[in-house]
Every structure is written in structure tokens, then in C-alpha cells.
């Protein structure tokens, strides 16, 4: 951006310091004039007069003589004050603005692409130290965000390349072997294409929730939980998992579509990552400490505690990197859930159950429910 040239902050401060010092000197001279020189009589030197009591006073100098003698010295003093103010102000301004130079250097380093640099300013806890600490914190968060995005982009590229490579391999096989069963080939291509579409849609949804550009409207988590359970009931029955929804109204504000997708992902994960048969999934809604809570609990294999923090990372699929069944998903289920929760200013808590399985608790800001939300 082109801007007109102007004075530097150091020069402005220098001029300000010198100006205030010069003004203080002028005020001091004004005080001398008002309270001292104005009372000196303007008569000839050596004049004699009597006061009311008859005492003789001999005046050795008058006002004009004093001003003639005092004015050059006062002017020289004012010139000295001005020069001293400029020099001292320049030095003081440089010392005062030195922390800003450090911050500017760090900003230039960050602008060049190096986000690992930190100011780590020493000294007392003043405004400049606070600004430097805030800048360091911002750089740390930005570096973490960029690193996360780079890792996500690499994983996404790998995941998107996989179905494309499989499709290419299937087409190469079909071209080299025209007698191969076309029905099997079409079915496998359909499955691979469906997986690629699901992954693309999940990536778009994750990007949308991260941008937080959705409209806000009243949402009842209990109704969302019931809709998610009703939609996924056939999958639960197919996998012999008992699905139960309990609780009470839990009003919040946000995107109804994103909140529903959040609940769908949680319930689907709870069904898929469960016991081979005879498993259970419990969905409970309610209010706690001024927040609306959605809790999804499922049976299943034991989850190592050290694995829990990685479950919300993109493309992590439970205890395995890749699942081979038809409900393997794309590894973005809990990553999308976390993104949606974060976009709604909520919290996500994952805890392994001692008997196996996982307990997922989501807390969203509570809102006053609109009348007639539930029948």
C-alpha cells in the first residue's frame, strides 16, 4: 500500500519532548515576569523615593535595565533547553521505542514465512512487554494452525489419491482383460467412487464448519438426537446394536444442519466401533452448569487412554489406521465433530469406558427454548 511519507514515531516523540520542555521554560519565564519583574519600578537608576511610612528607598536599577540584562541570558537558556530537549528526547525516544523495533523485526521474520521465531522480551511487565507476549502467543497459535493445515492437506491428498489410484488400477485391469466380469468391475468402481464422494463431502463440510459462516437458529439437542437415532436405526439393527435415546430438552443456538451432522457422526461411530453383536449405544441429552449437553456412550473394545487425544485428528480411525468393512468411513467423523463443536463455542470431551467403548460428552452454550419446541 502506497502511503505519503511522514515523520517517524521517534522523531515525533523527540519533537514532542523538546516542545514540552521549551514550553515549560517559557512558562517559567512567564512566572518570573508575572511575579517578580512586573513589581520592579520603571524609574531611573539611583532614584530616591519615600514610602508611606517615610522610609527612604534607593532604587539601584529599574525594570528596563533588568530586562536588558536578563533577556539575552534567558534567550540563551531557551536555546539550550531546546537543543537539550531535542538531544535528550531523541535518546529517550530511541530507548522507549526499542521494544517496538524488536516486535517489528519479529513481524518481518514471520512475514517471510518463519513462524518459529519468538520475541521473548525481557524486562518489567509494561505495555510493550504485554504486546510482545501477545505477539508471541499469536505466532505460536498461527504456527500450530499452519502445521495442522499442512498435515491435514497432506493426509487429504493421500486419502483422495487412494480411490483414484484404485479406480485407475481397475480400469487398467479391465482394459488388459476384456473377458473379465464387467459387473464385478462396475460394482468395485461404484464403491470406490462412493468413497471418494463421501470424502470430498466430508472435507467440504469440515471447511464450512471451520469458517463459521452458518446462520444461527434455535436448536434442541434432544430433537437432534432423536432424528439421528431414527436415521441410523437400520444400521444399528443390522449390526445387532441396541440404540437408546434418553434425557430432556437441551436448547442451544447454531446451525441445525451442522449440529445434526455432529450427532449423526457420533451415533454412527458409536454403532460401528462396537461389539460384533449385543452391543449398546446410549444417547442422552440434558443441561449441566448452564450448558446444553449431548452424551453418547457405547460398548466396544477397550480404548487405550493414550489413543484418545488422537481420535479427533483427521483420518484417524479408532484403534486402526484403516478399516476394511463397508462402514469404514473416511477418518473425518470425530474431526468434523470437533470442528462443529468449536464453531459453536462448545467443548468436546472423550473418555474411555473401563469396560470398553467410549463416552463422548459435548457441551454447547445453553439458550432459552422457544415455546412449542416439543409436543
C-alpha distance (Angstrom), angle and dihedral (degrees) to the residues before:
residue distance angle dihedral
X1 . . .
X2 3.81 . .
X3 3.79 113.7 .
X4 3.77 129.9 177.1
X5 3.81 113.5 -102.8
X6 3.77 116.7 -97.6
X7 3.76 143.2 169.2
X8 3.78 119.1 -69.6
X9 3.79 120.0 -112.2
X10 3.82 89.7 -113.9
X11 3.80 92.1 54.4
X12 3.80 91.7 46.1
X13 3.79 90.8 51.6
X14 3.82 90.5 46.5
X15 3.79 91.8 52.7
X16 3.80 89.8 45.8
X17 3.81 93.0 51.4
X18 3.82 92.2 47.1
X19 3.80 91.9 44.8
X20 3.78 93.6 51.8
X21 3.80 91.0 46.0
X22 3.81 90.6 49.9
X23 3.79 90.3 47.8
X24 3.81 90.4 51.0
X25 3.82 89.8 52.3
X26 3.79 91.2 49.0
X27 3.80 90.7 50.1
X28 3.80 89.7 50.1
X29 3.81 90.7 53.5
X30 3.79 89.5 46.9
X31 3.80 89.5 53.6
X32 3.83 89.8 50.8
X33 3.77 89.9 51.7
X34 3.79 96.9 44.7
X35 3.79 97.9 43.9
X36 3.80 102.3 30.2
X37 3.79 121.4 14.8
X38 3.78 96.0 42.6
X39 3.84 89.0 64.0
X40 3.79 93.5 53.5
X41 3.84 107.7 101.0
X42 3.76 117.2 -117.6
X43 3.88 97.4 -132.4
X44 3.74 134.3 123.7
X45 3.83 116.9 -75.9
X46 3.76 113.5 -91.5
X47 3.80 95.1 20.4
X48 3.77 117.8 153.7
X49 3.76 127.3 -142.7
X50 3.79 139.0 161.6
X51 3.77 126.5 -127.2
X52 3.83 125.6 -140.8
X53 3.77 91.7 -83.8
X54 3.76 92.1 54.6
X55 3.81 94.9 -108.8
X56 3.78 113.4 146.9
X57 3.83 115.4 -126.5
X58 3.77 121.4 -166.0
X59 3.83 113.0 -155.6
X60 3.77 110.6 -154.2
X61 3.86 97.1 -174.8
X62 3.77 136.2 19.0
X63 3.79 132.7 -143.9
X64 3.80 94.9 -94.7
X65 3.78 92.4 53.5
X66 3.79 92.3 48.8
X67 3.81 92.5 48.5
X68 3.81 90.8 48.4
X69 3.79 89.4 54.7
X70 3.82 97.9 37.4
X71 3.82 100.3 44.3
X72 3.84 98.9 69.0
X73 3.79 91.3 47.0
X74 3.80 90.9 47.9
X75 3.83 91.6 48.9
X76 3.81 90.8 49.5
X77 3.79 89.6 48.6
X78 3.81 90.9 50.8
X79 3.81 91.2 50.3
X80 3.80 89.2 50.2
X81 3.81 90.9 48.2
X82 3.82 90.2 50.9
X83 3.81 93.9 49.3
X84 3.80 92.0 42.9
X85 3.81 89.9 48.9
X86 3.82 92.3 50.6
X87 3.81 93.8 47.8
X88 3.79 95.5 41.3
X89 3.80 91.9 42.1
X90 3.81 91.5 51.9
X91 3.82 91.3 51.5
X92 3.81 94.3 43.6
X93 3.81 92.5 45.8
X94 3.79 90.0 51.3
X95 3.78 91.5 52.0
X96 3.79 92.4 45.4
X97 3.81 93.8 48.7
X98 3.81 96.5 43.4
X99 3.85 92.0 96.6
X100 3.80 89.3 54.5
X101 3.78 88.6 55.2
X102 3.80 89.2 55.4
X103 3.79 91.1 49.6
X104 3.82 91.9 47.2
X105 3.82 90.9 50.5
X106 3.79 90.1 50.5
X107 3.81 90.6 49.1
X108 3.81 91.0 51.7
X109 3.80 90.1 49.3
X110 3.81 90.5 50.7
X111 3.81 90.9 47.0
X112 3.80 89.1 55.9
X113 3.81 89.4 59.5
X114 3.81 101.9 -95.6
X115 3.81 107.0 121.4
X116 3.81 96.0 165.7
X117 3.83 94.1 78.2
X118 3.81 116.3 104.2
X119 3.81 130.0 -170.5
X120 3.82 96.8 -145.6
X121 3.80 90.7 -175.4
X122 3.79 116.6 -156.1
X123 3.78 127.2 -148.2
X124 3.80 137.3 60.3
X125 3.77 122.8 -18.5
X126 3.81 98.4 -98.7
X127 3.81 132.7 139.4
X128 3.81 93.7 -79.1
X129 3.80 92.0 49.3
X130 3.80 89.9 49.9
X131 3.82 91.1 49.4
X132 3.80 91.1 49.4
X133 3.82 92.1 49.0
X134 3.81 90.8 49.4
X135 3.81 89.8 49.1
X136 3.81 91.0 50.0
X137 3.80 90.1 50.1
X138 3.79 90.7 49.3
X139 3.81 91.1 50.3
X140 3.79 90.3 50.0
X141 3.79 92.7 51.1
X142 3.79 91.7 44.5
X143 3.80 91.6 49.9
X144 3.79 90.9 49.1
X145 3.81 91.0 47.8
X146 3.80 93.2 48.9
X147 3.80 91.9 46.4
X148 3.79 90.4 49.8
X149 3.80 91.4 48.8
X150 3.78 92.5 48.5
X151 3.80 91.2 50.3
X152 3.80 90.5 45.8
X153 3.82 91.7 49.7
X154 3.80 91.0 49.6
X155 3.80 92.2 49.2
X156 3.80 92.1 44.9
X157 3.79 91.1 50.6
X158 3.79 90.2 50.5
X159 3.79 93.0 47.4
X160 3.81 93.0 47.3
X161 3.79 92.0 46.1
X162 3.81 92.2 54.4
X163 3.85 98.7 65.9
X164 3.79 90.4 40.9
X165 3.80 90.9 52.6
X166 3.81 90.6 47.9
X167 3.80 91.1 50.0
X168 3.80 90.4 49.5
X169 3.80 90.8 49.9
X170 3.82 92.4 49.6
X171 3.80 91.3 49.4
X172 3.80 91.3 48.4
X173 3.82 90.3 51.6
X174 3.82 91.6 48.7
X175 3.80 91.3 49.5
X176 3.80 93.1 49.0
X177 3.83 93.3 44.2
X178 3.84 110.4 37.7
X179 3.79 90.7 173.2
X180 3.81 92.4 63.6
X181 3.81 117.6 116.6
X182 3.82 104.6 -86.5
X183 3.80 93.1 -161.9
X184 3.79 92.7 60.2
X185 3.79 90.6 46.5
X186 3.79 92.7 50.3
X187 3.81 91.3 48.2
X188 3.79 92.9 51.2
X189 3.80 91.9 45.6
X190 3.80 88.9 50.2
X191 3.80 91.7 52.6
X192 3.79 92.9 47.5
X193 3.81 92.1 46.9
X194 3.81 91.3 48.6
X195 3.79 90.1 52.7
X196 3.82 91.2 50.4
X197 3.82 90.8 49.9
X198 3.82 91.6 48.6
X199 3.79 90.5 50.2
X200 3.81 92.4 48.9
X201 3.80 92.2 48.9
X202 3.80 90.5 48.3
X203 3.79 91.2 51.4
X204 3.81 91.1 49.4
X205 3.81 90.8 48.9
X206 3.79 91.2 48.8
X207 3.80 90.5 51.0
X208 3.80 91.5 47.7
X209 3.78 94.0 51.3
X210 3.81 91.4 47.2
X211 3.82 91.3 55.0
X212 3.84 92.0 53.8
X213 3.80 91.6 -147.7
X214 3.79 94.8 137.2
X215 3.79 125.7 117.6
X216 3.81 117.7 -104.9
X217 3.78 120.1 -127.6
X218 3.82 137.1 155.1
X219 3.81 112.3 -77.1
X220 3.80 128.9 -176.0
X221 3.80 111.4 -150.3
X222 3.81 91.5 -156.6
X223 3.81 91.7 59.6
X224 3.79 90.4 44.7
X225 3.81 90.9 51.3
X226 3.81 91.5 50.1
X227 3.81 91.9 49.9
X228 3.80 92.5 48.1
X229 3.80 92.1 48.6
X230 3.81 92.6 47.4
X231 3.80 91.3 50.4
X232 3.80 93.9 48.3
X233 3.81 96.7 40.3
X234 3.83 93.4 100.6
X235 3.82 90.0 54.4
X236 3.82 90.3 49.1
X237 3.80 91.5 50.0
X238 3.78 91.2 47.3
X239 3.80 91.0 54.0
X240 3.85 93.0 40.7
X241 3.78 93.6 -116.5
X242 3.81 121.2 147.1
X243 3.80 110.5 -131.6
X244 3.82 118.5 -159.3
X245 3.83 129.3 178.4
X246 3.81 119.5 -163.7
X247 3.77 139.7 158.0
X248 3.77 139.4 67.7
X249 3.78 139.5 -78.2
X250 3.80 115.2 -51.7
X251 3.81 109.8 -174.7
X252 3.79 121.7 -164.0
X253 3.80 138.4 152.4
X254 3.79 126.3 -112.8
X255 3.78 144.1 78.3
X256 3.80 110.9 -25.1
X257 3.82 91.3 -157.0
X258 3.80 94.0 51.1
X259 3.80 93.8 44.2
X260 3.81 89.5 50.4
X261 3.79 90.3 50.1
X262 3.80 88.7 49.8
X263 3.81 91.5 53.7
X264 3.82 92.2 43.6
X265 3.81 91.5 53.4
X266 3.79 92.3 49.1
X267 3.79 95.1 47.9
X268 3.81 93.0 43.8
X269 3.80 91.5 50.2
X270 3.80 89.7 48.4
X271 3.80 90.8 52.4
X272 3.80 97.0 43.9
X273 3.82 96.7 43.3
X274 3.78 94.1 53.0
X275 3.77 141.1 100.0
X276 3.82 117.3 -56.5
X277 3.81 88.0 -111.6
X278 3.78 137.9 -8.3
X279 3.79 94.3 35.0
X280 3.80 126.2 146.0
X281 3.79 136.3 -143.6
X282 3.81 120.2 -165.2
X283 3.78 121.5 -166.7
X284 3.79 116.1 -168.3
X285 3.80 131.0 178.8
X286 3.78 130.7 -170.1
X287 3.78 146.4 116.6
X288 3.78 128.7 -78.6
X289 3.81 131.2 172.7
X290 3.79 93.6 -14.6
X291 3.81 94.7 -48.2
X292 3.79 134.3 104.4
X293 3.79 109.7 -120.8
X294 3.81 132.5 -155.4
X295 3.80 114.5 -171.0
X296 3.80 124.2 -172.6
X297 3.80 118.0 -173.4
X298 3.79 127.0 179.0
X299 3.76 141.1 174.6
X300 3.77 120.1 -124.3
X301 3.78 142.9 109.3
X302 3.77 119.4 -22.9
X303 3.80 113.6 -87.3
X304 3.81 114.8 -143.3
X305 3.83 109.4 -124.3
X306 3.80 91.6 -130.0
X307 3.81 89.4 58.3
X308 3.82 95.2 55.4
X309 3.85 97.4 79.8
X310 3.82 90.4 54.6
X311 3.80 96.1 52.9
X312 3.80 93.1 85.4
X313 3.79 92.5 51.6
X314 3.80 114.0 105.5
X315 3.82 117.1 -94.2
X316 3.81 94.9 13.3
X317 3.79 111.7 132.0
X318 3.77 112.1 -165.6
X319 3.77 115.7 -88.1
X320 3.81 91.9 -15.9
X321 3.75 132.3 58.6
X322 3.80 91.6 -138.7
X323 3.79 132.1 20.5
X324 3.77 120.1 -155.6
X325 3.81 103.2 -155.9
X326 3.77 127.9 96.3
X327 3.81 91.9 -97.7
X328 3.77 95.7 53.2
X329 3.77 91.8 122.3
X330 3.78 122.0 -164.6
X331 3.78 100.7 -79.3
X332 3.81 94.7 -105.6
X333 3.81 100.5 98.1
X334 3.79 99.9 103.7
X335 3.80 91.9 29.8
X336 3.80 88.2 60.1
X337 3.80 90.4 45.2
X338 3.80 91.4 52.9
X339 3.80 91.7 46.9
X340 3.81 92.1 50.5
X341 3.80 92.2 46.7
X342 3.80 91.3 49.2
X343 3.82 91.1 48.2
X344 3.83 88.6 54.4
X345 3.83 92.8 49.6
X346 3.80 91.3 -112.1
X347 3.79 137.0 128.8
X348 3.81 131.7 -115.6
X349 3.79 121.7 -153.8
X350 3.80 125.1 -173.5
X351 3.79 120.7 -168.0
X352 3.82 128.3 172.8
X353 3.79 115.1 -127.2
X354 3.81 115.2 -125.0
X355 3.81 90.9 -129.7
X356 3.80 92.9 47.0
X357 3.74 135.2 -81.9
X358 3.78 130.0 63.6
X359 3.80 139.0 -78.1
X360 3.80 113.9 -147.7
X361 3.81 118.5 -169.8
X362 3.78 122.8 -172.5
X363 3.81 122.2 -171.5
X364 3.80 120.0 -167.8
X365 3.81 128.6 179.5
X366 3.77 109.2 -83.3
X367 3.81 121.2 -119.6
X368 3.79 132.3 -168.8
X369 3.81 106.0 -97.6
X370 3.79 117.3 -121.7
X371 3.79 116.4 -115.8
X372 3.77 114.1 -94.3
X373 3.80 96.1 24.3
X374 3.76 92.1 130.3
X375 3.75 129.9 34.9
